[in-house]
Amino acid sequence: MGMTLAEKILANKSGKSKVTSGEIVDAYPDAVMSHYASYRSVNVLKKIGVDKLYDPDRIVIIIDHRVPARTVENANQEKIARDFVKEKNLKNFYDVHKGIAHLVMMENGHVLPGDLVLGTDSHSTIYGCMGALGCGIGFTECASIWIIGKLWMKVPESYKIVLYGTFPKGVYAKDLILDFIGKVTANGCTYKSVEFHGDLIPRLTMSERMTLTCMSMEMGVKSAFIPPDEVTLSYLKGRTDRKINLIQPDEDAVYAKEFVVDVEKLEPVVAVPHNVDQVKKVSEVAGRPFHQAFVGSCANANLDDLRVVADILKGRKVHPDVRFIIAPSSQEVFLEATRAGIIQSLIGANVLVTNPGCSACGDDGGALADGEICLASSTRNFLGRMSNRKSEVYLSSPATVAASAIRGVMTDPREFVG
């Protein structure tokens, strides 16, 4: 009996030849990421009086979310992280200008196929787009890994999701994953590892893969994978000196459940307030007015996403009743979009383009007033998201956000996509 990707990686990182679901292992991650709240892990070290780090080279600290600091408290928290980096002479540090932690991790070669990457953010599942096992941990767990280099982990059961066909016009990876989450529910894959397979996979860009593995968190997964291939190698070119192993699950791997999805039957969808699994077709909410449009987050603010928005807005303007905010996912993406003329095009359409980072998705800017509605490409629409429990957030693809921003009401993007 063979092993799934989760089993293979956890076996390798715990020094075992084989593991099975339900087994507890001591796993040594290749990298541990802590983001804007790194100060919490630093404070844990100070509280227990530990000074020595197990392996500083595996520590990656990235200041994102609330950037630039919006309060004195935020600034002091960031200072704790910067002082810690200098004190320990940590080489893997990225300050406020670099962007969202997950993108910075992948852009700078900290994530490779077959890696185990743990991070202080639930959407660390995104690393599965590279064929790595990524999952979120707490700040105390992060501090413990800094000290002892390992973390006990339970090997998850694996589900197989087979995707076949071609996206119809106006349908994107965000529609696919929202539709799937709506069907299985937010608890449908709790503590499972999901693997995406099928003839659609080779045609997915790295950006689309990021959307799938990032948003998989919203159905409760422990990890999510897309087996690495030539697309992975192309993305990694020039980003690392480490040997790349295109790890694959065994042909006789055992999956607890299998799903088959014909993507050609999909249409644009939205997740309505206040849960990601409350999914409806865009046609069911068409005509509903809203106040703010937002394209951003680790799920959907890459170059592909910005280009889709710019193409839809070309020759058009944002409706005067809508404010449209876009936050590129990283400095690298911002620069690429600038060179491609995308940023200039967006600004010309009356879009507010902000600095790279989590922005409104991380409650940093883009707060909603009482009773206001935001249509966003971000990760979550929970009550109180975007800083106000008296507002509402709908989730969709960047294309749906852009089309709706033109009309001033929620709009099916297919009328704007050729």
C-alpha positions as CSV (number, residue, x, y, z in Angstrom):
1,M,0.0,0.0,0.0
2,G,1.5,3.3,-1.1
3,M,1.5,6.7,0.4
4,T,-0.2,10.0,-0.3
5,L,1.7,13.2,-0.5
6,A,1.0,14.1,3.1
7,E,2.1,10.7,4.2
8,K,5.3,10.8,2.1
9,I,6.4,14.2,3.4
10,L,5.6,13.5,7.0
11,A,7.5,10.2,6.8
12,N,10.5,11.9,5.3
13,K,10.5,14.8,7.8
14,S,10.2,12.4,10.8
15,G,12.9,10.0,9.6
16,K,10.5,7.1,8.9
17,S,10.2,4.9,5.9
18,K,6.5,4.8,6.1
19,V,3.6,6.4,8.0
20,T,-0.1,6.0,8.0
21,S,-3.0,8.3,8.7
22,G,-3.7,8.7,12.4
23,E,-0.1,8.2,13.4
24,I,1.7,10.8,15.5
25,V,5.1,11.8,14.4
26,D,7.8,14.3,15.4
27,A,8.4,16.3,12.2
28,Y,11.2,18.6,11.4
29,P,10.0,21.4,9.1
30,D,12.2,22.9,6.4
31,A,11.0,26.3,7.2
32,V,8.9,28.0,9.9
33,M,7.3,31.3,8.9
34,S,6.0,33.9,11.4
35,H,4.4,37.1,10.1
36,Y,3.4,40.4,11.5
37,A,2.7,39.0,15.0
38,S,6.2,37.5,15.4
39,Y,6.5,39.5,18.6
40,R,4.2,37.0,20.2
41,S,6.7,34.1,19.6
42,V,9.6,36.4,20.7
43,N,7.7,37.1,23.9
44,V,7.2,33.4,24.5
45,L,11.0,32.9,24.3
46,K,11.6,35.7,26.8
47,K,9.0,34.4,29.1
48,I,10.5,30.9,29.4
49,G,14.0,32.3,29.4
50,V,15.4,30.5,26.4
51,D,18.1,32.2,24.3
52,K,19.5,29.6,21.9
53,L,17.7,28.8,18.6
54,Y,17.8,25.3,17.1
55,D,18.4,26.3,13.5
56,P,18.2,30.1,12.7
57,D,18.4,29.3,9.0
58,R,15.0,27.7,9.0
59,I,13.4,30.8,10.6
60,V,11.6,33.2,8.2
61,I,10.1,36.4,9.6
62,I,8.0,38.6,7.4
63,I,6.2,41.7,8.5
64,D,2.8,41.9,6.7
65,H,-0.9,42.4,7.6
66,R,-0.9,45.9,9.2
67,V,1.7,47.7,7.1
68,P,2.8,50.3,7.3
69,A,2.1,50.3,11.1
70,R,-1.3,52.0,11.7
71,T,-0.9,52.5,15.5
72,V,2.0,53.0,17.9
73,E,1.1,49.6,19.3
74,N,1.7,48.0,15.9
75,A,4.9,49.9,15.5
76,N,6.2,48.7,18.8
77,Q,5.2,45.1,18.0
78,E,7.1,45.4,14.7
79,K,10.1,46.8,16.6
80,I,10.2,43.7,18.8
81,A,10.5,41.5,15.7
82,R,13.2,43.7,14.1
83,D,15.2,43.8,17.3
84,F,15.0,40.0,17.5
85,V,16.2,39.6,14.0
86,K,19.2,41.8,14.6
87,E,20.0,40.2,18.0
88,K,19.9,36.7,16.5
89,N,21.5,37.8,13.2
90,L,18.6,36.1,11.2
91,K,19.2,36.2,7.5
92,N,15.6,35.4,6.4
93,F,13.8,38.6,7.3
94,Y,11.5,40.7,5.0
95,D,10.2,44.0,6.1
96,V,6.9,45.9,5.4
97,H,7.7,46.6,1.7
98,K,7.8,43.0,0.5
99,G,4.1,42.0,0.7
100,I,2.0,39.1,2.0
101,A,4.1,36.5,3.8
102,H,3.0,33.5,1.8
103,L,3.9,35.1,-1.5
104,V,7.2,36.3,-0.1
105,M,8.0,32.8,1.1
106,M,7.5,31.3,-2.3
107,E,9.0,34.1,-4.4
108,N,12.2,33.8,-2.4
109,G,12.7,30.1,-2.6
110,H,11.7,29.2,0.9
111,V,9.1,26.6,-0.3
112,L,10.0,23.7,-2.6
113,P,8.1,20.5,-3.6
114,G,8.3,17.9,-0.8
115,D,9.0,20.5,1.9
116,L,7.2,20.8,5.3
117,V,6.5,24.5,5.9
118,L,4.7,25.6,9.0
119,G,3.5,29.2,9.5
120,T,1.7,31.4,11.9
121,D,-1.2,31.9,9.5
122,S,-4.0,29.5,8.7
123,H,-3.7,30.0,5.0
124,S,-0.2,28.4,5.1
125,T,-2.0,25.6,3.2
126,I,-1.2,27.7,0.1
127,Y,2.2,26.1,0.0
128,G,0.6,23.0,-1.4
129,C,0.5,24.8,-4.7
130,M,4.2,23.9,-4.9
131,G,3.8,20.3,-3.8
132,A,4.8,21.2,-0.2
133,L,3.0,20.4,3.0
134,G,1.9,23.7,4.5
135,C,-0.2,24.2,7.5
136,G,-0.9,26.8,10.1
137,I,0.4,26.8,13.7
138,G,0.1,29.0,16.8
139,F,2.7,31.4,18.1
140,T,3.7,29.1,21.0
141,E,4.2,26.2,18.6
142,C,6.3,28.5,16.5
143,A,8.5,29.4,19.5
144,S,8.9,25.8,20.4
145,I,10.1,25.0,16.9
146,W,12.6,27.8,17.1
147,I,13.9,26.1,20.3
148,I,13.8,22.3,19.5
149,G,13.4,22.3,15.7
150,K,10.5,20.0,15.5
151,L,6.7,19.7,16.2
152,W,4.5,16.7,16.8
153,M,2.0,16.2,14.1
154,K,-0.8,13.8,13.4
155,V,-0.7,12.3,9.9
156,P,-4.0,13.3,8.2
157,E,-6.3,11.1,6.1
158,S,-6.3,12.2,2.5
159,Y,-9.1,13.1,0.1
160,K,-8.6,13.1,-3.7
161,I,-10.3,15.8,-5.8
162,V,-10.3,15.0,-9.5
163,L,-10.8,18.1,-11.8
164,Y,-11.5,17.6,-15.5
165,G,-12.6,19.7,-18.4
166,T,-11.9,23.4,-19.2
167,F,-13.1,26.5,-17.4
168,P,-16.1,28.1,-19.3
169,K,-15.9,31.8,-20.2
170,G,-16.0,34.0,-17.1
171,V,-15.3,31.1,-14.7
172,Y,-12.0,31.0,-12.7
173,A,-10.2,29.0,-10.0
174,K,-12.0,31.1,-7.3
175,D,-15.4,30.0,-8.6
176,L,-14.2,26.4,-8.6
177,I,-13.0,26.4,-5.1
178,L,-15.9,28.4,-3.7
179,D,-18.4,26.1,-5.4
180,F,-16.6,23.1,-4.0
181,I,-16.5,24.6,-0.5
182,G,-20.3,25.3,-0.8
183,K,-20.9,21.6,-1.6
184,V,-18.7,20.0,1.1
185,T,-19.2,22.8,3.7
186,A,-16.7,24.5,6.0
187,N,-16.3,21.4,8.0
188,G,-16.3,18.9,5.1
189,C,-12.6,18.2,5.1
190,T,-11.6,18.9,8.7
191,Y,-8.1,17.8,9.5
192,K,-7.8,16.1,6.1
193,S,-5.2,16.5,3.4
194,V,-6.7,17.1,0.0
195,E,-4.9,16.4,-3.3
196,F,-6.1,18.0,-6.6
197,H,-5.7,15.8,-9.6
198,G,-7.1,15.5,-13.1
199,D,-6.6,16.8,-16.6
200,L,-7.3,20.4,-15.6
201,I,-4.2,20.6,-13.4
202,P,-1.5,20.9,-16.1
203,R,-3.4,23.9,-17.5
204,L,-3.6,25.8,-14.2
205,T,-1.2,28.6,-13.7
206,M,0.8,28.9,-10.5
207,S,-1.6,31.8,-9.5
208,E,-4.6,29.6,-10.0
209,R,-3.0,26.8,-8.0
210,M,-2.4,29.3,-5.2
211,T,-6.1,30.1,-5.1
212,L,-7.1,26.5,-4.8
213,T,-4.7,25.5,-2.1
214,C,-5.1,28.8,-0.1
215,M,-8.9,28.7,-0.1
216,S,-8.9,25.0,0.8
217,M,-8.3,26.1,4.4
218,E,-12.0,27.3,4.3
219,M,-13.2,23.7,4.2
220,G,-11.2,22.7,7.2
221,V,-8.1,21.0,5.7
222,K,-4.9,20.4,7.4
223,S,-3.0,20.6,4.1
224,A,-3.8,20.8,0.4
225,F,-1.7,19.7,-2.6
226,I,-1.3,20.1,-6.3
227,P,1.4,17.6,-7.4
228,P,4.4,19.5,-8.8
229,D,5.1,19.5,-12.5
230,E,6.6,21.6,-15.2
231,V,4.6,24.6,-14.2
232,T,6.2,24.3,-10.7
233,L,9.6,24.1,-12.2
234,S,9.0,27.1,-14.4
235,Y,7.9,29.2,-11.3
236,L,10.9,28.1,-9.3
237,K,13.5,28.9,-12.0
238,G,16.0,31.3,-10.6
239,R,14.5,31.3,-7.1
240,T,16.5,28.6,-5.4
241,D,19.8,26.7,-5.4
242,R,18.4,23.7,-3.6
243,K,17.7,20.5,-5.5
244,I,14.1,20.3,-6.7
245,N,12.3,16.9,-6.3
246,L,9.0,16.7,-8.1
247,I,7.4,14.5,-5.4
248,Q,4.3,12.5,-6.4
249,P,1.9,10.3,-4.5
250,D,2.2,6.6,-5.0
251,E,-0.1,5.1,-7.6
252,D,-1.5,2.8,-5.0
253,A,-2.0,5.5,-2.3
254,V,-5.2,5.1,-0.3
255,Y,-7.7,8.0,-0.2
256,A,-10.5,8.1,2.4
257,K,-12.8,9.8,-0.1
258,E,-12.7,10.8,-3.8
259,F,-14.6,13.7,-5.5
260,V,-14.9,14.3,-9.2
261,V,-15.6,17.8,-10.6
262,D,-16.5,18.6,-14.1
263,V,-15.4,22.3,-14.3
264,E,-17.2,22.8,-17.6
265,K,-20.5,22.8,-15.6
266,L,-19.4,25.6,-13.4
267,E,-20.6,29.2,-13.5
268,P,-19.6,32.4,-11.6
269,V,-20.5,32.2,-7.9
270,V,-20.3,34.3,-4.7
271,A,-20.0,33.3,-1.1
272,V,-22.7,35.4,0.8
273,P,-22.4,36.6,4.3
274,H,-21.3,35.4,6.8
275,N,-19.7,32.1,5.9
276,V,-17.5,31.0,3.0
277,D,-19.6,27.9,2.4
278,Q,-22.8,29.9,1.9
279,V,-22.4,29.9,-1.9
280,K,-24.8,31.1,-4.6
281,K,-24.6,31.7,-8.3
282,V,-23.8,35.3,-9.2
283,S,-27.0,35.2,-11.2
284,E,-28.9,34.8,-7.9
285,V,-27.5,38.0,-6.4
286,A,-27.2,40.0,-9.6
287,G,-28.4,43.6,-9.2
288,R,-27.6,43.8,-5.5
289,P,-26.0,47.2,-4.8
290,F,-22.7,47.4,-2.8
291,H,-20.3,50.0,-1.7
292,Q,-16.8,48.7,-1.8
293,A,-14.9,46.5,-4.2
294,F,-11.7,44.8,-3.1
295,V,-9.2,42.7,-5.0
296,G,-6.4,41.5,-2.7
297,S,-5.2,38.8,-0.3
298,C,-3.0,35.7,-0.7
299,A,-5.8,34.0,-2.6
300,N,-6.3,36.4,-5.5
301,A,-3.9,39.4,-5.9
302,N,-1.3,38.0,-8.2
303,L,-0.4,39.3,-11.7
304,D,-3.0,37.0,-13.4
305,D,-5.7,38.5,-11.2
306,L,-4.7,42.1,-11.7
307,R,-4.5,41.5,-15.5
308,V,-8.1,40.1,-15.5
309,V,-9.3,43.1,-13.7
310,A,-7.5,45.5,-16.0
311,D,-8.8,43.8,-19.1
312,I,-12.4,44.1,-17.9
313,L,-12.0,47.7,-16.8
314,K,-10.2,48.7,-20.1
315,G,-12.0,51.7,-21.5
316,R,-14.4,51.9,-18.6
317,K,-14.6,53.5,-15.2
318,V,-15.5,52.3,-11.7
319,H,-19.1,53.3,-10.9
320,P,-19.3,56.5,-8.9
321,D,-21.2,54.8,-6.1
322,V,-18.4,52.2,-5.6
323,R,-14.9,52.6,-4.2
324,F,-12.5,50.0,-5.7
325,I,-9.4,49.1,-3.7
326,I,-6.6,46.8,-5.1
327,A,-3.7,45.6,-3.0
328,P,-1.1,43.6,-5.0
329,S,0.1,40.5,-3.2
330,S,3.7,41.4,-3.2
331,Q,6.4,43.8,-4.3
332,E,7.4,41.5,-7.1
333,V,3.8,41.4,-8.4
334,F,3.5,45.2,-8.0
335,L,6.6,45.7,-10.1
336,E,5.6,43.2,-12.8
337,A,2.1,44.8,-13.0
338,T,3.7,48.2,-13.3
339,R,6.0,47.2,-16.1
340,A,3.1,45.6,-17.9
341,G,1.1,48.9,-17.7
342,I,-1.6,47.3,-15.5
343,I,-1.2,49.6,-12.6
344,Q,-1.5,52.7,-14.8
345,S,-4.6,51.2,-16.4
346,L,-6.2,50.5,-13.1
347,I,-5.5,54.0,-11.8
348,G,-7.0,55.4,-15.0
349,A,-10.2,53.5,-14.3
350,N,-10.4,55.2,-10.8
351,V,-9.1,52.2,-8.8
352,L,-7.2,53.0,-5.6
353,V,-4.1,50.9,-5.8
354,T,-2.4,50.5,-2.4
355,N,0.9,49.1,-1.1
356,P,1.5,45.3,-1.3
357,G,0.1,43.5,1.7
358,C,-3.0,42.0,3.2
359,S,-4.9,45.3,3.2
360,A,-8.6,45.0,3.8
361,C,-8.5,41.2,4.0
362,G,-6.3,41.6,7.1
363,D,-8.4,44.4,8.6
364,D,-5.7,46.9,7.5
365,G,-7.5,49.7,5.7
366,G,-10.7,49.3,3.7
367,A,-12.9,49.3,6.8
368,L,-16.6,49.4,6.1
369,A,-19.1,51.7,7.6
370,D,-22.3,50.5,9.3
371,G,-24.6,48.8,6.8
372,E,-22.1,48.8,4.0
373,I,-21.4,45.8,1.7
374,C,-18.1,44.8,0.1
375,L,-17.6,42.5,-2.8
376,A,-14.1,41.0,-2.5
377,S,-11.7,38.5,-3.9
378,S,-10.3,37.8,-0.5
379,T,-10.3,34.7,1.7
380,R,-13.0,35.2,4.3
381,N,-16.4,36.9,4.8
382,F,-17.0,36.2,8.5
383,L,-19.0,38.6,10.6
384,G,-16.8,41.5,11.6
385,R,-14.4,41.1,8.7
386,M,-13.1,44.4,7.4
387,S,-13.4,45.8,10.9
388,N,-17.2,46.1,11.3
389,R,-19.7,43.6,12.6
390,K,-22.5,45.8,11.2
391,S,-21.3,45.3,7.6
392,E,-21.3,42.5,5.1
393,V,-18.6,40.9,2.8
394,Y,-19.3,38.8,-0.3
395,L,-16.6,36.7,-1.9
396,S,-16.0,36.2,-5.6
397,S,-13.4,36.0,-8.3
398,P,-11.6,39.2,-9.3
399,A,-13.5,39.1,-12.6
400,T,-16.8,39.3,-10.8
401,V,-15.5,42.1,-8.6
402,A,-14.4,44.1,-11.6
403,A,-17.6,43.6,-13.6
404,S,-19.7,44.6,-10.6
405,A,-17.5,47.6,-9.9
406,I,-18.4,48.9,-13.4
407,R,-22.1,48.4,-13.0
408,G,-22.3,49.5,-9.3
409,V,-24.3,46.3,-8.5
410,M,-23.3,42.7,-8.4
411,T,-22.9,41.5,-12.0
412,D,-22.2,38.3,-13.9
413,P,-18.7,38.8,-15.4
414,R,-19.4,36.8,-18.5
415,E,-20.9,39.8,-20.2
416,F,-17.4,41.5,-20.0
417,V,-15.2,38.5,-20.8
418,G,-14.7,37.7,-24.5
